[in-house]
Amino acid sequence: MSDKRIALSGGIWTSLSTAVVMLAQVLRIVILTRFLGKSDFGIVSIINVVIGLCTSFADLGFASVIMYKKQLSINEFSTLFWIQMIIFYIIYGVLFLLSPLISHFYNEPILTTLIPISSLSIIFLGIGKLYDNVLLKQYKFKLLALRNIVTNILSLFLAWWLAVKGYGVYSLIYSTLFQVAIYNIWNFISGFKHLKITFVFKFKSVLPLVKMGLYQTYTHIADYFSSKLDVLIIGKFLGTETLGLYDLSKELVYKLVYFIRSVVYRVALPMLTNCNENDEMVKSRFLIVTKTVAFMCFPICITVAVFSTDIVRIMYGEKFIEAAALVLIFSLVTLFTSIGSYFDMLGIAKGRTDLNFYNVLYRVIFTIPIIIMTSLISIKAVALGHLLLAIILFVVMWKVIVKRTYPMSPKEYVRQFGRLAFVMLPFGTVYYLFMQTECLNLFGDPILNVLLNGLIYVLLLALLGFAFLKKDIMFFLDMVKN
């Protein structure tokens, strides 16, 4: 099968699963906000950050090693598997012992119980995490798509059932743990057919791979810490209720775009690493990836910003209406981060994971002072601080990664989404300001007003697209056709 056929097939299956997963995640939030309070979401956010940070320590970058190396022997893979499994068990034990201290730090006694339960997900990750990349490198997009669809739907129904039964915050904890368990057991059973593990432990034979993976580990740790620093600070100084409101706002936009970005990333990464001997081909494919992501993410981000108030009111209810302003700001933040979120693929394709690490170090250096200073002002100030960070870090990533791996001119890069930005940004701004007037509130029912506004918005956007973006539309149609 040709590379284009593989990419198209992978894109279709991954897009299908992404659509289902995105819908399941949205329904999950919509349902649970009717049963849970802001503080419950804040508590779960703290747990997720703690577990995610510990998982980053235990990752060791083996996923990147699997993607980079053309052929990985059974002995090499088995050794990597057992190293990671041992470390994951150690991390679980450390979290179990530290849970009372974390609970005391945030003054939330329930964390002493919830952290050990949630941390069981780390054990399941040890079983299936590496096999996820084995299946991805084998282009098993259909299998991975079915896995994502099944696990997310089952988790959604479990969360709904537990919430109805009055389990409160435990409905989030148990449903997430269930999903992680099924997900990774599925990975193990499916991946074992392609690359078996044996009771072999030859550390010296994988030492070069471990050294390469360590840079990616440092990158993951610093990256995760910088991206979640706001959660740690807000949870401590502003309380779990404010944190819950903030996290729901941030995650609403992030999840919508994340699933699209993950689809492209999972399909594009093997396509880049498998031709990493040819610099021009890697660069060409990377620019296509950039264009594809921009044309999917820009309309979503701008649309969410324009309809932020209505989206919050419909999804979360009136008690979360304060989140609307935050959702608008994070839509703009995500707009910038979406087009710059694939630079690390160039580092992996070139075998320069050290550059990804240095890039994230700069991110930490810029993030810490900005988040701390803005958190002393207000939640909105923190969100605006993220917007400033997104702009600064885009420039940093270009200088640290792009210029040292596959150099290209800024003009060549911006050309991939320049026309789109020129159309979408002014249109979104004008339409948002127009919606603040009473001109479009023709019905007494707010739902009917939203439908009318949405219909007008889509029609105008379609007209602008055909008027100014014909070349880009034809590009995508030709790519699919071929």
C-alpha positions in Angstrom: 0.0 0.0 0.0 1.4 3.4 -0.9 2.2 6.1 1.7 -0.8 8.2 0.5 -3.2 5.2 0.8 -1.8 4.4 4.3 -2.1 8.0 5.4 -5.7 8.3 4.0 -6.8 5.0 5.6 -5.2 5.9 8.8 -6.7 9.4 8.7 -10.2 8.0 8.1 -10.1 5.4 10.9 -8.4 7.7 13.3 -10.8 10.5 12.5 -13.8 8.2 13.0 -12.5 7.1 16.4 -11.7 10.7 17.2 -15.2 11.9 16.4 -16.7 9.2 18.6 -14.2 9.9 21.4 -14.7 13.6 21.3 -18.5 13.1 21.4 -18.2 10.7 24.3 -15.9 13.2 26.2 -18.3 16.1 25.6 -21.3 14.0 26.8 -19.3 12.9 29.8 -18.7 16.5 30.8 -22.3 17.6 30.0 -23.7 14.8 32.1 -21.4 15.0 35.1 -21.7 18.8 35.5 -25.4 18.2 36.2 -24.4 15.9 39.1 -21.0 17.1 40.4 -19.9 20.5 41.7 -17.0 22.7 40.7 -14.9 21.4 43.6 -15.2 17.8 42.4 -13.7 18.7 39.1 -11.0 20.6 40.8 -10.1 17.6 43.0 -9.9 15.3 39.9 -7.8 17.9 38.1 -5.2 17.8 41.0 -5.2 14.0 40.9 -4.7 13.9 37.2 -1.8 16.3 37.4 0.0 14.4 40.1 -0.5 11.0 38.3 0.5 12.5 34.9 3.7 14.0 36.3 4.7 10.7 37.9 3.9 8.9 34.7 6.2 11.3 32.9 9.0 10.4 35.2 8.4 6.7 34.5 8.1 6.9 30.7 11.8 6.9 29.9 11.0 7.9 26.3 10.7 4.3 25.1 7.8 5.3 22.9 10.0 7.5 20.8 12.7 4.8 20.7 10.2 2.3 19.2 9.1 4.9 16.6 12.7 5.9 15.7 14.4 2.5 15.4 13.7 0.6 12.2 13.9 -2.9 13.7 13.6 -3.7 17.4 14.5 -7.2 18.5 12.4 -9.3 20.9 15.2 -9.2 23.5 15.5 -5.4 23.2 11.8 -4.9 23.4 11.4 -7.3 26.4 14.1 -5.5 28.3 12.5 -2.1 27.7 9.1 -3.6 28.7 10.4 -4.9 32.1 12.4 -1.8 32.9 9.3 0.3 32.4 7.1 -2.1 34.3 9.4 -2.1 37.4 9.6 1.7 37.4 5.8 2.0 37.1 5.3 -0.2 40.2 7.8 1.8 42.1 6.0 5.0 41.1 2.7 3.6 42.3 4.2 2.7 45.7 5.7 6.2 46.1 2.3 7.8 45.2 0.5 5.6 47.7 2.9 6.7 50.5 2.8 10.4 49.6 -1.0 10.6 49.2 -1.5 11.9 52.9 1.1 14.6 52.3 -0.6 15.7 49.1 -3.9 15.7 50.8 -2.6 17.9 53.6 -0.9 20.3 51.2 -4.2 21.0 49.4 -6.3 20.7 52.6 -8.5 18.1 50.9 -8.8 14.9 53.1 -10.5 12.9 50.3 -7.3 12.9 48.3 -5.8 10.4 50.7 -8.4 7.9 49.5 -8.7 8.9 45.8 -5.0 9.1 44.9 -4.2 5.4 45.6 -7.3 4.3 43.7 -6.6 6.5 40.7 -2.9 5.6 40.7 -3.8 2.0 39.8 -4.0 3.4 36.2 -0.2 3.5 36.3 0.0 -0.3 36.7 -2.2 -0.8 33.7 -0.1 1.7 31.7 2.9 -0.5 32.3 1.1 -3.3 30.6 0.0 -1.7 27.4 1.9 1.6 26.9 4.7 0.3 24.7 2.4 -1.9 22.7 0.4 1.1 21.7 3.5 2.4 19.8 4.1 -1.1 18.4 0.6 -1.1 16.9 1.0 2.4 15.6 4.3 1.7 13.8 2.6 -1.3 12.2 -0.1 1.1 10.9 -2.9 -0.8 12.8 -5.1 2.3 12.6 -8.4 0.4 12.3 -7.6 -1.7 15.4 -6.6 1.4 17.4 -9.7 3.2 16.3 -12.0 0.4 17.4 -10.2 0.3 20.7 -10.7 4.0 21.3 -14.4 3.8 20.4 -15.2 0.8 22.6 -13.3 2.0 25.7 -14.7 5.6 25.6 -18.3 4.5 25.1 -18.1 2.0 27.9 -16.4 4.5 30.2 -19.2 7.1 29.3 -22.0 4.7 30.3 -20.2 3.7 33.5 -19.7 7.4 34.5 -23.3 8.2 33.8 -24.5 5.2 35.8 -22.3 5.9 38.8 -23.3 9.6 38.8 -27.0 8.7 38.8 -26.4 6.3 41.7 -24.9 9.2 43.7 -21.2 8.2 43.6 -20.2 11.9 43.1 -16.5 12.4 42.4 -16.0 8.6 42.5 -18.0 8.4 39.2 -15.1 10.3 37.5 -12.4 8.2 39.3 -13.9 4.7 38.6 -14.9 5.4 35.0 -11.5 6.7 34.1 -9.7 3.8 35.8 -11.9 1.4 34.0 -11.2 3.0 30.6 -7.4 3.0 31.2 -7.5 -0.7 32.2 -9.5 -1.9 29.2 -7.4 0.3 26.9 -4.1 -1.1 28.0 -5.2 -4.7 28.2 -6.4 -4.4 24.6 -3.0 -3.0 23.6 -1.2 -5.9 25.3 -3.3 -8.6 23.7 -3.2 -7.1 20.2 0.5 -6.0 20.3 1.7 -9.3 21.7 0.9 -10.9 18.3 3.3 -8.6 16.5 6.1 -8.3 19.1 6.3 -10.9 21.9 7.9 -10.3 25.2 10.1 -12.9 27.0 11.6 -13.0 30.4 14.8 -11.4 29.2 16.6 -8.5 30.9 19.8 -7.4 29.1 20.3 -3.8 30.2 23.6 -3.3 28.4 22.1 -4.2 25.1 19.5 -1.4 25.3 21.7 1.2 27.1 22.1 3.4 23.9 18.3 3.3 23.4 17.7 4.2 27.1 20.1 7.2 26.7 18.2 8.4 23.6 14.9 7.9 25.4 16.0 9.8 28.5 16.1 13.1 26.6 12.5 12.4 25.6 11.7 11.6 29.2 13.2 14.9 30.4 11.2 16.6 27.7 7.9 14.9 28.8 8.6 15.8 32.5 9.4 19.5 31.8 6.6 19.8 29.2 4.0 18.3 31.5 5.1 20.3 34.4 5.0 23.6 32.5 1.6 22.8 31.0 0.1 21.9 34.4 1.8 24.4 36.6 -1.2 26.6 36.6 -3.4 23.8 38.0 -0.9 23.2 40.9 -0.8 26.9 41.7 -4.5 27.6 41.4 -5.4 24.5 43.4 -3.2 25.6 46.3 -3.9 29.4 46.4 -7.4 29.8 44.9 -9.1 26.6 46.0 -10.5 23.6 44.2 -13.8 25.3 43.3 -12.0 28.0 41.3 -9.7 25.4 39.9 -12.7 23.3 38.8 -14.1 26.3 36.9 -10.7 27.1 35.3 -10.0 23.5 34.3 -13.4 23.0 32.7 -12.8 26.1 30.6 -9.3 25.1 29.6 -10.2 21.5 28.8 -13.3 22.3 26.8 -11.3 23.9 24.0 -8.2 21.8 24.5 -10.2 18.5 24.1 -11.9 19.6 20.9 -8.6 20.4 19.2 -6.5 17.8 21.0 -8.3 14.9 19.4 -7.8 16.4 16.0 -4.1 17.0 16.7 -3.7 13.5 18.0 -5.2 12.0 14.9 -2.8 13.9 12.7 0.2 13.3 15.0 -0.4 9.5 15.2 -0.7 9.2 11.4 2.1 11.7 10.6 4.8 10.7 13.0 5.5 7.2 11.4 5.2 8.8 8.0 8.0 11.2 8.9 10.2 8.8 10.8 10.0 6.2 8.1 11.6 8.6 5.5 13.9 10.4 7.9 16.9 9.8 5.5 15.4 12.3 3.0 15.4 15.8 4.5 13.3 17.3 1.7 10.6 14.6 1.9 10.4 15.1 5.7 10.1 18.9 5.3 7.5 18.5 2.5 5.4 16.1 4.6 5.7 18.3 7.7 4.4 21.4 5.8 1.4 19.3 4.6 0.7 18.3 8.2 0.9 22.0 9.2 -1.6 23.0 6.6 -4.0 20.1 7.4 -4.0 20.9 11.1 -4.5 24.7 10.6 -7.5 24.1 8.3 -9.1 21.8 10.9 -8.2 23.7 14.1 -8.6 27.4 13.1 -12.3 27.1 12.3 -12.9 25.2 15.5 -11.0 27.7 17.7 -12.6 30.8 16.2 -16.1 29.2 16.3 -15.7 28.3 20.0 -14.5 31.8 20.8 -17.4 33.4 19.0 -20.1 31.2 20.6 -18.2 30.8 24.0 -21.1 32.1 26.1 -23.7 29.9 24.4 -21.5 26.8 24.5 -20.9 27.1 28.2 -24.6 27.7 29.0 -25.6 24.6 27.0 -22.9 22.3 28.0 -22.3 23.2 31.7 -25.4 25.1 32.7 -25.9 28.5 34.3 -23.9 27.7 37.4 -20.7 27.6 35.2 -21.5 30.7 33.1 -18.4 32.5 34.6 -16.3 30.1 32.4 -17.4 31.8 29.2 -14.7 34.5 29.3 -12.1 31.9 30.0 -13.2 29.7 27.2 -12.9 32.6 24.8 -9.3 33.3 25.8 -8.3 29.7 25.7 -9.7 29.4 22.2 -7.2 32.0 21.1 -4.4 30.2 23.1 -5.3 26.9 21.4 -5.3 28.6 18.0 -1.6 29.5 18.4 -0.5 26.2 20.1 -2.3 24.0 17.4 -0.1 25.1 14.6 3.1 24.9 16.7 2.4 21.6 18.4 4.2 19.4 15.8 7.7 20.8 15.9 8.8 18.0 18.2 8.1 15.5 15.3 11.0 17.1 13.5 13.3 16.5 16.5 12.2 12.8 16.7 12.5 12.3 12.9 16.1 13.7 13.0 17.0 11.7 16.1 17.5 14.9 18.0 15.3 14.4 21.0 17.8 16.6 22.9 16.5 19.6 21.0 12.9 18.8 22.1 14.2 18.8 25.7 16.0 22.1 25.4 12.9 23.6 23.8 10.8 22.5 26.8 13.4 23.9 29.2 12.8 27.3 27.7 9.1 26.7 28.1 9.5 26.1 31.8 11.7 29.1 32.2 9.1 31.4 30.6 6.0 29.7 32.1 6.9 29.8 35.8 7.2 33.5 36.3 4.3 34.4 34.0 1.9 31.9 35.7 2.9 32.9 39.2 2.6 36.6 38.6 -0.8 36.3 36.8 -2.2 34.0 39.4 -1.8 36.7 42.0 -4.1 38.9 39.9 -7.1 36.7 38.8 -8.1 33.6 36.8 -8.6 35.7 33.7 -5.1 37.1 34.1 -3.8 33.5 34.1 -5.6 32.8 30.9 -4.2 35.9 29.3 -0.8 34.9 30.5 -1.2 31.6 28.6 -1.9 33.7 25.4 1.3 35.6 25.8 3.2 32.4 26.5 1.8 30.8 23.3 3.2 33.6 21.2 6.6 33.6 22.9 7.0 29.9 22.8 6.1 29.6 19.1 9.1 31.8 18.3 11.3 29.8 20.7 10.3 26.4 19.1 11.2 27.7 15.7 14.7 28.8 16.7 15.5 25.7 18.9 14.0 22.9 16.8 13.2 23.9 13.2 16.4 25.7 12.4 18.5 22.8 13.8 16.7 19.9 12.1 15.0 20.7 8.8 15.5 24.5 8.2 12.8 26.3 6.3 11.9 29.9 5.8 9.2 31.5 8.0 7.5 32.6 4.8 7.3 29.1 3.5 5.8 27.9 6.8 3.3 30.8 7.2 2.1 30.3 3.7 0.5 27.0 4.8 -2.1 28.9 6.8 -1.7 32.6 6.1 -4.8 33.0 3.9 -6.9 31.0 6.4 -5.8 33.3 9.3 -6.5 36.4 7.1 -10.1 35.2 6.5 -11.0 33.7 9.9 -9.6 36.1 12.4 -11.3 39.3 11.2 -14.5 37.5 10.4 -14.6 35.9 13.9 -13.9 39.2 15.6 -16.6 41.1 13.7 -19.2 38.3 14.2 -18.4 38.1 17.9 -18.9 41.9 18.4 -22.1 41.7 16.3 -23.5 39.0 18.6 -23.0 41.2 21.6 -25.8 43.4 20.2 -29.4 42.5 20.2 -29.7 42.3 16.4 -29.7 38.6 16.2 -31.8 37.9 19.2 -35.0 37.5 17.2 -36.6 34.7 19.3 -37.5 34.5 23.0 -36.0 31.0 23.2 -32.2 31.1 23.6 -31.8 27.8 21.8 -33.5 29.1 18.7 -31.3 32.2 18.8 -28.2 30.0 18.9 -29.4 27.9 16.0 -30.2 31.0 14.0 -26.8 32.6 14.8 -25.0 29.4 14.0 -26.7 29.0 10.7 -25.9 32.6 9.6 -22.3 32.1 10.8 -21.8 28.8 8.8 -23.3 30.3 5.7 -21.1 33.4 5.8 -18.0 31.3 6.6 -18.8 29.0 3.6 -19.1 32.1 1.3 -15.8 33.5 2.6 -14.1 30.1 2.1 -15.2 29.7 -1.5 -14.3 33.3 -2.2 -10.8 33.4 -0.7 -9.7 29.8 -0.1 -10.4 28.0 -3.4 -6.8 26.9 -3.9 -6.6 25.4 -0.5 -9.9 23.5 -0.8 -8.8 22.1 -4.2 -5.5 21.1 -2.6 -7.2 18.9 0.0 -9.7 17.5 -2.6 -6.7 16.5 -4.9 -4.8 15.0 -1.9 -7.8 12.8 -1.0 -8.5 11.8 -4.6 -4.9 10.7 -5.2 
